[in-house]
Protein backbone atom coordinates (compact mmCIF):
# COMPACT_ATOMS: atom_id res chain seq x y z
CA UNK A 1 0.00 0.00 0.00
CA UNK A 2 1.35 3.40 -0.97
CA UNK A 3 2.09 6.18 1.54
CA UNK A 4 -0.71 8.30 0.05
CA UNK A 5 -3.23 5.51 0.56
CA UNK A 6 -2.13 5.11 4.17
CA UNK A 7 -2.67 8.84 4.81
CA UNK A 8 -6.20 8.60 3.41
CA UNK A 9 -7.05 5.52 5.44
CA UNK A 10 -10.00 6.04 7.82
CA UNK A 11 -7.98 4.36 10.57
CA UNK A 12 -5.47 7.22 10.61
CA UNK A 13 -6.59 10.51 12.17
CA UNK A 14 -4.70 13.73 12.75
CA UNK A 15 -3.52 14.39 16.32
CA UNK A 16 -6.08 16.33 18.33
CA UNK A 17 -5.37 19.69 19.94
CA UNK A 18 -4.44 19.08 23.62
CA UNK A 19 -6.73 21.89 24.75
CA UNK A 20 -9.70 20.42 22.90
CA UNK A 21 -8.95 17.01 24.38
CA UNK A 22 -8.66 18.56 27.85
CA UNK A 23 -12.06 20.25 27.49
CA UNK A 24 -13.59 17.00 26.28
CA UNK A 25 -12.22 15.16 29.30
CA UNK A 26 -13.51 17.88 31.61
CA UNK A 27 -16.99 17.85 30.11
CA UNK A 28 -17.06 14.05 30.15
CA UNK A 29 -16.39 14.07 33.90
CA UNK A 30 -18.70 16.98 34.60
CA UNK A 31 -21.76 15.63 32.81
CA UNK A 32 -21.61 12.45 34.90
CA UNK A 33 -22.58 14.57 37.90
CA UNK A 34 -26.31 15.07 37.30
CA UNK A 35 -26.75 17.42 40.25
CA UNK A 36 -23.97 19.69 38.96
CA UNK A 37 -25.55 19.71 35.50
CA UNK A 38 -28.86 20.78 37.03
CA UNK A 39 -27.03 23.50 38.97
CA UNK A 40 -25.36 24.73 35.80
CA UNK A 41 -28.65 24.90 33.89
CA UNK A 42 -30.26 26.73 36.81
CA UNK A 43 -27.47 29.31 36.85
CA UNK A 44 -27.89 29.90 33.11
CA UNK A 45 -31.64 30.24 33.67
CA UNK A 46 -31.10 32.74 36.51
CA UNK A 47 -28.80 34.85 34.34
CA UNK A 48 -31.36 34.90 31.52
CA UNK A 49 -34.10 35.86 33.97
CA UNK A 50 -31.93 38.65 35.40
CA UNK A 51 -31.36 40.04 31.89
CA UNK A 52 -34.79 39.58 30.30
CA UNK A 53 -37.14 39.31 33.28
CA UNK A 54 -37.40 43.00 34.26
CA UNK A 55 -38.64 43.83 30.74
CA UNK A 56 -41.52 41.32 30.70
CA UNK A 57 -42.95 41.51 34.23
CA UNK A 58 -46.58 42.70 34.31
CA UNK A 59 -46.10 45.15 37.21
CA UNK A 60 -43.58 47.73 38.38
CA UNK A 61 -41.52 46.50 41.36
CA UNK A 62 -42.11 49.58 43.51
CA UNK A 63 -45.69 50.45 42.56
CA UNK A 64 -47.85 50.35 45.70
CA UNK A 65 -51.51 49.37 45.91
CA UNK A 66 -52.70 49.52 49.50
CA UNK A 67 -56.15 48.31 48.49
CA UNK A 68 -54.59 44.97 47.55
CA UNK A 69 -51.95 44.52 50.25
CA UNK A 70 -51.06 41.07 51.64
CA UNK A 71 -53.11 39.38 48.91
CA UNK A 72 -52.59 35.63 48.66
CA UNK A 73 -51.07 34.08 45.51
CA UNK A 74 -53.52 34.15 42.62
CA UNK A 75 -53.70 34.13 38.84
CA UNK A 76 -53.07 37.88 38.80
CA UNK A 77 -50.36 37.92 41.45
CA UNK A 78 -48.54 34.57 41.22
CA UNK A 79 -46.62 35.04 44.48
CA UNK A 80 -49.16 37.35 46.11
CA UNK A 81 -48.52 40.92 47.27
CA UNK A 82 -46.62 42.39 50.21
CA UNK A 83 -47.71 44.83 52.94
CA UNK A 84 -47.59 47.72 50.46
CA UNK A 85 -49.55 45.87 47.78
CA UNK A 86 -46.49 45.35 45.57
CA UNK A 87 -46.36 42.25 43.39
CA UNK A 88 -43.89 39.83 45.00
CA UNK A 89 -43.21 37.88 41.80
CA UNK A 90 -42.20 41.09 40.02
CA UNK A 91 -39.95 42.13 42.88
CA UNK A 92 -38.24 38.75 42.98
CA UNK A 93 -37.58 38.89 39.22
CA UNK A 94 -36.11 42.39 39.55
CA UNK A 95 -34.15 41.28 42.61
CA UNK A 96 -32.51 38.49 40.63
CA UNK A 97 -30.21 40.93 38.82
CA UNK A 98 -29.33 42.64 42.12
CA UNK A 99 -28.50 39.32 43.77
CA UNK A 100 -26.28 38.11 40.93
CA UNK A 101 -24.65 41.53 40.62
CA UNK A 102 -23.70 41.56 44.29
CA UNK A 103 -22.47 37.97 44.24
CA UNK A 104 -20.41 38.25 41.05
CA UNK A 105 -18.91 41.68 41.67
CA UNK A 106 -17.96 41.04 45.30
CA UNK A 107 -16.26 37.75 44.38
CA UNK A 108 -14.48 39.47 41.48
CA UNK A 109 -13.11 42.08 43.88
CA UNK A 110 -12.06 39.50 46.45
CA UNK A 111 -10.54 37.19 43.83
CA UNK A 112 -8.58 39.95 42.10
CA UNK A 113 -6.99 41.23 45.30
CA UNK A 114 -6.60 37.75 46.78
CA UNK A 115 -4.89 36.34 43.66
CA UNK A 116 -2.47 39.26 43.57
CA UNK A 117 -1.55 38.92 47.25
CA UNK A 118 -1.36 35.12 47.04
CA UNK A 119 0.98 35.11 44.04
CA UNK A 120 3.26 37.77 45.54
CA UNK A 121 3.34 35.92 48.86
CA UNK A 122 4.02 32.50 47.37
CA UNK A 123 6.50 33.60 44.73
CA UNK A 124 8.73 35.91 46.76
CA UNK A 125 8.28 34.24 50.17
CA UNK A 126 10.32 35.22 53.25
CA UNK A 127 9.33 38.53 54.85
CA UNK A 128 6.78 39.43 52.15
CA UNK A 129 5.07 36.09 52.68
CA UNK A 130 5.06 36.50 56.46
CA UNK A 131 3.54 39.99 56.36
CA UNK A 132 0.81 39.14 53.84
CA UNK A 133 -0.17 35.87 55.51
CA UNK A 134 -0.37 37.42 58.96
CA UNK A 135 -2.74 40.04 57.56
CA UNK A 136 -4.83 37.26 56.04
CA UNK A 137 -4.82 35.44 59.39
CA UNK A 138 -6.25 38.54 61.05
CA UNK A 139 -9.11 38.63 58.53
CA UNK A 140 -9.70 34.89 58.87
CA UNK A 141 -9.93 35.24 62.66
CA UNK A 142 -13.37 36.79 62.21
CA UNK A 143 -16.37 34.83 60.91
CA UNK A 144 -17.26 36.11 57.44
CA UNK A 145 -20.67 37.52 58.30
CA UNK A 146 -19.31 39.31 61.41
CA UNK A 147 -16.42 40.83 59.48
CA UNK A 148 -18.78 42.01 56.73
CA UNK A 149 -21.17 43.38 59.36
CA UNK A 150 -18.34 45.31 61.03
CA UNK A 151 -17.19 46.78 57.71
CA UNK A 152 -20.71 47.82 56.71
CA UNK A 153 -21.25 49.33 60.17
CA UNK A 154 -18.24 51.56 59.57
CA UNK A 155 -18.98 52.41 55.95
CA UNK A 156 -22.77 52.69 56.31
CA UNK A 157 -25.64 50.63 55.01
CA UNK A 158 -25.87 50.52 51.21
CA UNK A 159 -25.60 48.01 48.39
CA UNK A 160 -22.20 49.36 47.36
CA UNK A 161 -20.81 49.00 50.85
CA UNK A 162 -22.17 45.45 51.05
CA UNK A 163 -20.24 44.57 47.88
CA UNK A 164 -17.07 46.09 49.36
CA UNK A 165 -17.55 44.26 52.67
CA UNK A 166 -18.22 40.88 51.07
CA UNK A 167 -15.30 41.39 48.70
CA UNK A 168 -12.94 42.11 51.62
CA UNK A 169 -13.88 39.01 53.58
CA UNK A 170 -13.42 36.92 50.41
CA UNK A 171 -9.79 38.01 49.97
CA UNK A 172 -8.09 35.64 52.49
CA UNK A 173 -9.58 32.48 50.98
CA UNK A 174 -8.32 33.27 47.49
CA UNK A 175 -4.96 34.47 48.80
CA UNK A 176 -4.32 31.21 50.66
CA UNK A 177 -5.37 29.01 47.74
CA UNK A 178 -3.18 30.88 45.26
CA UNK A 179 -0.25 31.01 47.68
CA UNK A 180 -0.33 27.24 48.18
CA UNK A 181 -0.55 26.57 44.45
CA UNK A 182 2.21 29.09 43.71
CA UNK A 183 4.53 27.45 46.25
CA UNK A 184 3.97 24.09 44.57
CA UNK A 185 4.49 25.39 41.01
CA UNK A 186 7.50 27.53 41.91
CA UNK A 187 9.47 24.44 42.94
CA UNK A 188 9.05 22.73 39.57
CA UNK A 189 12.15 22.29 37.44
CA UNK A 190 10.84 24.09 34.38
CA UNK A 191 10.39 27.28 36.44
CA UNK A 192 14.12 27.15 37.27
CA UNK A 193 14.84 26.60 33.59
CA UNK A 194 12.77 29.62 32.58
CA UNK A 195 14.58 31.73 35.16
CA UNK A 196 17.93 30.53 33.81
CA UNK A 197 16.88 31.68 30.34
CA UNK A 198 16.44 35.20 31.71
CA UNK A 199 12.63 35.46 31.98
CA UNK A 200 11.38 38.26 34.22
CA UNK A 201 9.33 37.65 37.35
CA UNK A 202 6.33 39.26 35.67
CA UNK A 203 6.53 36.84 32.74
CA UNK A 204 7.02 33.82 34.97
CA UNK A 205 4.03 34.73 37.17
CA UNK A 206 1.57 35.50 34.40
CA UNK A 207 2.66 32.94 31.81
CA UNK A 208 3.77 29.96 33.89
CA UNK A 209 2.31 30.21 37.39
CA UNK A 210 -1.17 31.71 37.08
CA UNK A 211 -2.31 29.30 34.32
CA UNK A 212 -1.49 26.43 36.67
CA UNK A 213 -3.66 27.76 39.51
CA UNK A 214 -6.81 28.51 37.53
CA UNK A 215 -8.59 25.23 38.33
CA UNK A 216 -8.82 25.72 42.12
CA UNK A 217 -9.60 29.40 41.52
CA UNK A 218 -12.60 28.61 39.32
CA UNK A 219 -13.98 26.17 41.87
CA UNK A 220 -13.47 28.56 44.79
CA UNK A 221 -14.98 31.47 42.88
CA UNK A 222 -18.14 29.47 42.15
CA UNK A 223 -18.53 28.43 45.77
CA UNK A 224 -17.72 31.96 46.98
CA UNK A 225 -20.54 33.41 44.88
CA UNK A 226 -23.01 31.32 46.88
CA UNK A 227 -21.45 32.50 50.15
CA UNK A 228 -21.47 36.11 48.98
CA UNK A 229 -25.14 35.98 48.00
CA UNK A 230 -26.03 34.48 51.37
CA UNK A 231 -23.95 37.06 53.26
CA UNK A 232 -25.33 39.99 51.27
CA UNK A 233 -28.89 38.77 51.88
CA UNK A 234 -28.11 38.41 55.57
CA UNK A 235 -26.83 41.98 55.79
CA UNK A 236 -29.91 43.28 53.96
CA UNK A 237 -32.09 41.22 56.31
CA UNK A 238 -30.45 43.06 59.23
CA UNK A 239 -31.08 46.42 57.55
CA UNK A 240 -27.41 47.01 56.73
CA UNK A 241 -27.58 46.31 53.02
CA UNK A 242 -29.91 47.42 50.25
CA UNK A 243 -32.26 50.14 51.43
CA UNK A 244 -36.02 50.37 50.71
CA UNK A 245 -37.64 50.25 48.24
CA UNK A 246 -34.89 48.22 46.48
CA UNK A 247 -36.30 44.74 45.70
CA UNK A 248 -33.42 42.85 47.31
CA UNK A 249 -34.33 39.37 48.54
CA UNK A 250 -32.82 39.73 52.01
CA UNK A 251 -34.67 42.99 52.59
CA UNK A 252 -37.90 41.42 51.29
CA UNK A 253 -37.41 38.51 53.69
CA UNK A 254 -36.91 40.97 56.54
CA UNK A 255 -40.18 42.75 55.68
CA UNK A 256 -42.02 39.46 55.47
CA UNK A 257 -41.04 38.22 58.94
CA UNK A 258 -43.61 40.57 60.47
CA UNK A 259 -46.39 38.76 58.62
CA UNK A 260 -45.31 35.14 59.08
CA UNK A 261 -48.67 34.08 60.55
CA UNK A 262 -51.08 36.30 58.61
CA UNK A 263 -49.37 36.19 55.18
CA UNK A 264 -46.52 33.65 55.12
CA UNK A 265 -46.09 33.99 51.35
CA UNK A 266 -44.47 37.43 51.85
CA UNK A 267 -41.42 35.78 53.45
CA UNK A 268 -41.65 32.33 51.84
CA UNK A 269 -40.99 33.24 48.21
CA UNK A 270 -37.94 35.52 48.77
CA UNK A 271 -36.56 32.91 51.15
CA UNK A 272 -36.99 30.03 48.72
CA UNK A 273 -35.43 32.14 45.95
CA UNK A 274 -32.29 32.63 48.07
CA UNK A 275 -32.15 28.91 48.87
CA UNK A 276 -32.45 27.82 45.22
CA UNK A 277 -29.80 30.25 43.92
CA UNK A 278 -27.30 29.43 46.67
CA UNK A 279 -27.93 25.69 46.24
CA UNK A 280 -27.43 25.94 42.46
CA UNK A 281 -24.02 27.60 42.83
CA UNK A 282 -22.95 25.15 45.54
CA UNK A 283 -23.77 21.98 43.62
CA UNK A 284 -22.32 23.48 40.43
CA UNK A 285 -19.10 24.29 42.30
CA UNK A 286 -18.93 20.77 43.72
CA UNK A 287 -19.29 19.37 40.22
CA UNK A 288 -16.52 21.63 38.93
CA UNK A 289 -14.24 20.51 41.75
CA UNK A 290 -14.77 16.85 40.93
CA UNK A 291 -14.35 17.39 37.18
CA UNK A 292 -11.18 19.47 37.53
CA UNK A 293 -9.57 17.11 40.02
CA UNK A 294 -6.84 15.21 38.12
CA UNK A 295 -7.16 12.30 40.58
CA UNK A 296 -10.75 11.66 39.49
CA UNK A 297 -11.05 8.77 37.08
CA UNK A 298 -13.01 9.08 33.83
Secondary structure, 3 states (H helix, E strand, C coil): CCHHHHHHCCCCCCCCCHHHHHHHHHHHHHCCCHHHHHHHHHHHHHHHHHHHHHHHCCCCCCCCCHHHCCCCCCCCCCCCECCCCCEHHHHHHHHHHHHHHHHHHHHHHHHHHHHHHHHHHHHHCHHHHHHHHHHHHHHHCCCHHHHHHHHHHHHCCCHHHHHHHHHHHHHHHHHHHHHHHHHHHHCCHHHHHHHHCCCCHHHHHHHHHHHHCHHHHHHHHHHHHHHHHHHHHHHHHCCCCCCCCCCCHHHHHHHHHHHCCCCCHHHHHHHHHHHHHHHHHHHHHHHHHHHHCCCCCC
